[in-house]
Amino acid sequence: MAERRKFKKRYCKYCEAKIDFIDYKDLKSLKHSLSERYKIMPRRLTGNCKRHQDMASQAIKRAREVAFIPYIVDRKNVVETPFDYIK
C-alpha cells in the first residue's frame, strides 16, 4: 500500500489572534490570504477556518472595489515583491 503523506497541520491565524472581524482597510492581515499575483489563496494553503476564510475573501473583494488592492497584475512589468506597493 502507498504511504500517506504527513503534512504539517495548519492553523487559522485569525483564530489564534482571536479576531472577530476582518476589515477591508487592514491590508497587512489581508496580505497573508493573497498570492503574489493578488489571487485569493484557498483554505488548504492558508490554513484558515471556513468562517475566517469567508470573511477574508469578502474583505479582499471589498478592498479591490475601493482600489486598495489591484484586480490583476501586469505580466509585462513583473515586480519581485508586489506587496511593497500596498501601503
C-alpha positions as CSV (number, residue, x, y, z in Angstrom):
1,M,0.0,0.0,0.0
2,A,1.0,3.5,-0.6
3,E,2.2,5.5,2.4
4,R,0.1,8.5,3.4
5,R,1.9,11.8,3.2
6,K,2.2,13.6,6.5
7,F,1.7,17.3,6.2
8,K,2.2,19.9,8.9
9,K,-1.1,20.8,10.5
10,R,-2.0,24.4,9.5
11,Y,-3.8,26.6,12.0
12,C,-6.0,29.6,11.4
13,K,-4.0,32.8,12.1
14,Y,-7.2,34.7,12.8
15,C,-8.5,32.2,15.4
16,E,-5.1,32.3,17.2
17,A,-5.2,36.1,17.3
18,K,-8.9,36.0,18.4
19,I,-10.0,38.3,15.6
20,D,-13.8,38.6,15.2
21,F,-13.9,40.8,12.2
22,I,-11.6,41.2,9.2
23,D,-11.6,44.8,8.0
24,Y,-11.0,45.5,4.3
25,K,-8.8,48.5,5.3
26,D,-6.3,46.3,7.2
27,L,-4.1,45.3,4.3
28,K,-1.4,43.8,6.4
29,S,-3.7,41.0,7.6
30,L,-5.2,40.6,4.1
31,K,-1.7,40.1,2.6
32,H,-1.5,36.6,4.1
33,S,-4.5,35.5,2.1
34,L,-3.3,36.7,-1.2
35,S,-0.8,35.2,-3.7
36,E,2.0,37.1,-5.4
37,R,-0.4,37.8,-8.3
38,Y,-3.1,39.1,-5.9
39,K,-5.3,36.0,-6.2
40,I,-7.2,34.7,-3.1
41,M,-5.4,31.7,-1.8
42,P,-7.5,28.6,-0.9
43,R,-8.1,27.4,2.7
44,R,-5.9,24.3,2.2
45,L,-2.9,26.6,1.6
46,T,-3.6,29.3,4.1
47,G,-4.9,27.1,6.9
48,N,-7.8,29.5,7.6
49,C,-11.0,28.1,9.1
50,K,-14.2,28.4,7.0
51,R,-15.5,31.4,8.9
52,H,-12.4,33.5,8.6
53,Q,-11.7,32.4,5.0
54,D,-15.2,33.7,4.1
55,M,-14.5,37.0,5.9
56,A,-11.1,37.4,4.4
57,S,-12.3,36.8,0.8
58,Q,-15.2,39.2,1.3
59,A,-12.7,41.8,2.7
60,I,-10.4,41.3,-0.2
61,K,-13.3,41.8,-2.7
62,R,-14.3,45.0,-0.9
63,A,-10.7,46.2,-0.9
64,R,-10.5,45.6,-4.7
65,E,-13.6,47.5,-5.3
66,V,-12.3,50.5,-3.3
67,A,-9.0,50.1,-5.2
68,F,-6.8,49.3,-2.2
69,I,-5.7,46.0,-3.9
70,P,-5.5,45.6,-7.7
71,Y,-7.7,43.2,-9.6
72,I,-4.9,42.0,-11.9
73,V,-1.1,42.2,-12.1
74,D,0.6,43.4,-15.2
75,R,2.5,40.4,-16.7
76,K,4.8,42.6,-18.8
77,N,6.2,44.6,-15.8
78,V,7.0,41.9,-13.4
79,V,7.8,43.1,-9.9
80,E,9.7,41.0,-7.4
81,T,7.6,41.9,-4.4
82,P,4.2,43.3,-5.4
83,F,3.2,43.8,-1.7
84,D,5.6,46.8,-1.5
85,Y,3.1,48.8,-3.4
86,I,0.3,48.1,-0.9
87,K,0.5,50.8,1.7
